[in-house]
């Protein structure tokens, strides 16, 4: 009997880092075939052409779906979704996967799942049911859940929301976050190795900073980033500031330009389009505080016993460990939160997103459904 083909779609450094352990687990299963479809930021030089990292990790790329317009507007994002649907329609016709595997809430993933819907390809969705009330991603995530057939939730409240959305409880599973699997399996770099690879000498205190556009924020993304940069300036030159660039949401390129301008005026700061998973986790483990509005400050940082300053509403609604300090997107509030985080003892913090065995659980569940095609026709589950 032929192996079943599982097509994993990844569109950014962020979802690839979370999907990596599951992709490796599928690849290692003798009766499962891995297909990898890359799109979005992975194929853009502007965002580091991170598809090359996927190949260096020994994952052959089965399809490259160009979708990302060089635009910083809502119109550009909407058109990118349309291009993605066109590209994935052709890719899936060629690959003929037995199941699509996707994670999260990005608009590139929305495009892939829409194409799969019409191709009658069942979808396994990771991290559905979460909330991020300060971003359009919240609605995208729920829309993907309604087009998906198997649901791998990172936590119990998220699983409950999926059932509230009308999903069959027998197809909703609490498995944790695969990002913790990465932390357990990844040999981290030493301080000296990080400094050599980045060409940047770490300071006595160091902050790892990632700020993405809060697409439903009360104040604009540039206003919020201005407040963050002002707070970081007030910390002084004793702090090392390591930035990762913003993603490809509307206004993301403008935020990246603001960060690059800040770096040009501050010798204690440096920025990267993409650090890669090993360097990013290694820096997180060495940083005194993780700062910004990225989900990595909530998913991964608690497992590395690092405090997080979570700015604004972008992640509002997600479960948060005791190591996460929320603050308003105002300079004084951000500075106060960083100072509080520096004094926080995170040694005993527990991560609410699992124990690092997520990939194994997902593999066992996928194998328990021997006929993926039977999942395509699904009924609304009334409470």
C-alpha positions in Angstrom: 0.0 0.0 0.0 1.4 3.4 -1.0 2.5 5.8 1.8 0.2 8.7 2.6 1.4 12.1 1.5 1.3 14.9 4.0 1.9 18.3 2.6 3.2 20.9 5.1 2.7 24.5 4.1 5.1 27.2 5.5 5.1 30.9 4.7 7.5 32.5 7.2 10.4 31.9 9.6 7.9 31.9 12.5 5.7 29.0 11.4 8.6 27.1 10.0 10.3 27.2 13.4 7.2 25.7 15.0 6.6 23.2 12.2 10.2 22.0 12.0 9.9 19.2 14.7 6.7 17.9 13.1 8.2 17.9 9.6 11.2 16.0 10.9 8.9 13.5 12.6 6.9 12.9 9.4 10.1 12.6 7.4 11.3 9.9 9.8 8.2 7.8 9.6 8.6 4.9 7.2 5.0 4.9 6.2 4.5 8.6 5.8 5.8 10.8 2.9 6.5 14.5 3.6 5.8 17.2 1.0 6.9 20.8 1.7 5.2 23.7 0.0 6.9 27.1 0.7 5.4 30.5 0.0 5.3 34.1 1.3 8.3 35.5 3.0 10.3 32.3 2.5 10.7 33.2 -1.2 11.5 36.9 -0.7 15.0 38.3 -0.6 13.6 41.2 1.4 12.8 38.7 4.2 16.0 36.7 4.0 15.0 34.1 1.3 14.5 31.6 4.2 13.6 28.8 1.8 17.3 28.2 1.6 17.4 27.4 5.3 14.6 24.8 4.8 16.8 23.1 2.1 19.9 23.3 4.4 17.8 21.5 7.0 17.5 18.6 4.5 13.8 19.1 3.6 13.4 18.9 -0.2 11.0 21.6 -1.3 8.1 20.1 -3.3 6.5 23.3 -4.4 7.3 27.0 -4.4 4.2 29.2 -4.5 5.0 32.9 -5.2 2.4 35.1 -3.6 4.0 38.0 -1.8 3.6 41.4 -3.5 6.2 44.1 -2.7 3.5 46.3 -1.0 2.9 47.6 2.5 -0.8 48.2 2.1 -4.0 46.3 2.9 -4.7 46.2 -0.9 -1.3 44.5 -1.4 -2.0 41.9 1.3 -5.5 41.1 -0.1 -4.0 40.6 -3.6 -1.3 38.4 -2.1 -4.1 36.1 -0.8 -5.5 35.9 -4.3 -2.2 35.1 -5.9 -1.7 32.4 -3.2 -4.9 30.7 -4.0 -4.0 30.6 -7.7 -0.5 29.2 -7.0 -1.7 26.6 -4.5 -4.4 25.4 -6.8 -1.7 24.4 -9.3 0.6 23.1 -6.6 -2.0 20.8 -5.1 -3.1 19.5 -8.5 0.5 18.5 -9.1 1.4 17.1 -5.6 -2.0 15.4 -5.0 -1.4 15.2 -1.2 -3.6 13.0 1.0 -3.6 15.7 3.7 -2.6 19.3 4.1 -0.9 20.3 7.4 -0.9 24.0 8.4 -0.2 26.1 11.4 -1.7 29.2 12.7 -3.2 32.3 11.2 -1.2 33.9 8.4 -2.9 35.1 5.3 -0.6 32.8 3.1 -2.0 29.9 5.0 -5.6 31.1 4.5 -4.9 31.0 0.7 -3.5 27.5 0.9 -6.5 26.2 2.8 -9.0 27.8 0.5 -7.3 26.1 -2.5 -7.4 22.8 -0.5 -11.1 23.2 0.2 -12.0 23.2 -3.5 -9.5 20.3 -4.2 -11.2 18.2 -1.5 -8.0 17.8 0.4 -8.5 17.3 4.2 -6.7 19.8 6.4 -5.0 19.3 9.7 -4.7 22.6 11.5 -2.3 23.4 14.4 -2.9 26.1 17.0 -6.6 26.8 16.1 -8.9 28.1 18.8 -6.3 30.6 20.2 -7.2 34.3 20.5 -5.2 37.3 19.4 -7.7 40.1 19.6 -5.3 42.9 18.4 -4.7 41.4 15.0 -6.6 40.4 11.9 -4.9 37.0 12.3 -7.7 36.2 14.9 -10.4 36.1 12.2 -8.1 34.3 9.8 -7.3 31.6 12.3 -11.0 30.9 13.0 -11.7 30.9 9.3 -9.0 28.3 8.7 -10.5 26.2 11.6 -13.8 26.1 9.8 -12.2 24.7 6.7 -10.0 22.2 8.6 -10.9 18.6 9.6 -8.4 17.7 12.3 -7.5 20.2 15.0 -4.4 20.2 17.1 -4.9 22.8 19.8 -2.1 24.1 22.0 -4.2 24.3 25.1 -7.6 23.2 26.6 -9.4 26.6 26.4 -8.5 26.7 22.7 -9.9 23.2 22.2 -13.1 24.3 23.9 -13.5 27.3 21.5 -13.1 25.0 18.5 -16.0 22.9 19.7 -17.9 26.2 20.2 -17.2 26.9 16.5 -19.1 23.7 15.6 -16.1 21.3 15.2 -16.5 17.7 16.1 -15.0 17.0 19.6 -13.7 13.7 18.3 -11.5 15.6 15.8 -10.2 18.2 18.4 -7.0 17.3 20.3 -5.0 19.1 22.9 -1.3 18.5 22.0 0.6 21.5 23.1 2.9 23.8 21.1 5.5 22.2 18.8 7.8 25.1 19.5 8.6 23.5 22.9 9.7 20.4 21.0 12.2 22.6 19.2 13.6 23.8 22.5 14.0 20.3 23.8 15.7 19.0 20.7 17.9 22.0 19.6 21.5 22.2 20.8 21.8 25.9 21.6 24.8 28.0 20.7 27.1 29.4 23.4 27.5 33.2 24.0 30.9 33.1 22.2 29.4 31.2 19.2 26.5 33.6 18.9 28.8 36.6 19.0 31.0 35.1 16.3 28.1 34.2 14.0 26.3 37.6 14.4 29.4 39.8 14.4 28.0 41.5 17.5 29.4 41.6 21.0 26.7 41.0 23.6 26.5 43.5 26.4 26.1 43.1 30.1 22.3 43.2 29.6 20.7 42.2 26.3 17.1 42.4 24.9 15.8 40.3 22.0 13.2 42.5 20.3 10.5 41.6 17.7 7.7 43.9 16.9 5.1 43.1 14.3 2.2 45.3 13.0 -0.7 45.2 15.4 -3.2 45.2 12.6 -6.2 46.0 14.9 -4.4 48.2 17.4 -6.0 51.3 18.9 -3.0 53.3 17.8 -1.1 52.8 14.6 1.9 50.4 14.2 4.4 53.2 13.6 3.1 55.1 16.7 3.5 51.9 18.8 7.0 51.2 17.5 8.0 54.8 18.1 7.1 54.4 21.8 9.1 51.2 22.0 12.2 52.7 20.4 12.0 55.7 22.7 11.9 53.4 25.7 14.9 51.4 24.4 16.8 54.6 23.9 16.2 55.5 27.5 17.9 52.3 28.7 21.2 53.6 27.6 24.2 52.0 25.8 24.8 49.4 28.5 22.1 47.3 26.9 22.6 45.2 23.8 19.5 45.4 21.5 19.0 42.5 19.0 16.1 43.1 16.6 14.4 40.8 14.2 12.6 42.5 11.3 8.8 42.8 11.2 6.7 40.4 9.1 5.0 41.1 5.8 1.7 42.4 7.2 0.5 45.8 6.2 3.0 48.5 7.4 5.6 45.8 8.2 8.1 47.2 5.8 7.7 50.7 7.3 8.4 49.3 10.8 11.5 47.6 9.5 12.7 50.9 8.0 12.2 52.6 11.4 14.2 49.8 13.1 17.1 50.2 10.6 17.1 54.0 11.1 17.2 53.4 14.9 20.2 51.1 14.5 22.1 53.6 12.4 22.0 55.9 15.4 22.7 53.3 18.2 25.9 51.3 18.2 24.5 49.0 20.8 21.8 47.7 18.4 21.7 45.3 15.5 18.9 43.8 13.3 18.4 40.7 11.2 15.8 39.8 8.6 15.9 36.3 9.9 18.1 34.7 12.5 17.1 31.1 11.9 15.7 28.8 14.5 19.0 27.8 16.3 20.3 31.4 16.6 16.9 32.8 17.6 16.4 30.2 20.4 20.0 30.6 21.4 19.7 34.4 21.7 16.4 34.0 23.5 18.1 31.8 26.1 20.9 34.4 26.5 18.7 37.5 26.6 17.7 39.1 29.8 14.3 40.0 28.4 12.3 39.2 25.3 10.5 42.4 24.2 7.8 43.1 21.6 4.5 41.5 20.5 5.6 38.2 18.9 3.9 34.9 19.9 7.4 33.5 20.6 7.5 35.5 23.8 4.5 33.5 25.0 5.1 30.1 23.4 8.9 29.6 23.7 10.4 32.1 26.2 8.7 30.5 29.3 10.4 27.2 28.5 13.8 28.9 28.4 13.0 30.7 31.7 13.2 34.1 30.1 10.8 37.0 31.0 8.7 38.6 28.3 7.5 42.2 27.9 4.3 41.8 25.7 3.4 45.2 24.2 -0.2 46.2 23.3 -3.1 44.0 22.2 -1.6 41.9 19.4 -1.5 38.8 21.6 -4.5 39.7 23.7 -6.5 36.6 24.7 -3.6 34.0 24.5 -2.7 32.0 27.6 0.3 33.6 29.3 2.8 32.2 31.7 3.8 34.1 34.9 6.9 35.3 33.1 4.9 37.4 30.7 4.4 41.1 31.6 1.7 42.9 29.6 2.0 46.7 29.0 0.4 49.5 27.0 2.2 50.6 23.9 3.5 53.8 25.6 7.1 54.7 26.3 6.9 55.0 30.1 4.8 51.8 30.3 7.3 49.8 28.2 10.3 51.1 30.1 8.6 50.2 33.4 7.7 46.7 32.2 11.3 46.1 31.0 12.6 47.2 34.4 10.1 44.9 36.2 11.1 42.0 33.9 14.8 42.5 34.7 14.0 41.8 38.3 11.7 38.8 37.6 12.8 35.3 38.7 11.6 32.9 36.1 13.3 29.7 37.3 10.1 28.1 38.5 7.9 29.3 35.6 5.7 26.7 34.0 4.9 26.9 30.3 1.1 26.5 29.7 1.7 25.2 26.2 2.9 21.7 26.9 5.9 19.5 27.6 7.7 19.2 24.3 6.1 16.0 23.0 3.6 17.6 20.6 5.0 16.2 17.4 4.8 12.6 18.6 1.2 13.1 19.7 0.3 14.6 16.3 1.9 11.7 14.4 0.0 9.1 16.4 -3.3 10.9 15.8 -2.6 11.2 12.1 -1.9 7.5 11.9 -5.2 6.8 13.7 -7.1 8.2 10.7 -6.2 5.6 7.9 -8.6 7.2 5.4 -8.0 11.0 5.3 -10.4 11.4 2.4 -13.3 10.3 4.7 -12.7 13.5 6.7 -13.6 15.9 3.9 -17.4 15.7 4.4 -17.9 17.2 7.9 -21.0 18.1 9.8 -21.5 21.1 12.1 -21.4 19.9 15.7 -24.3 21.6 17.6 -23.8 22.1 21.3 
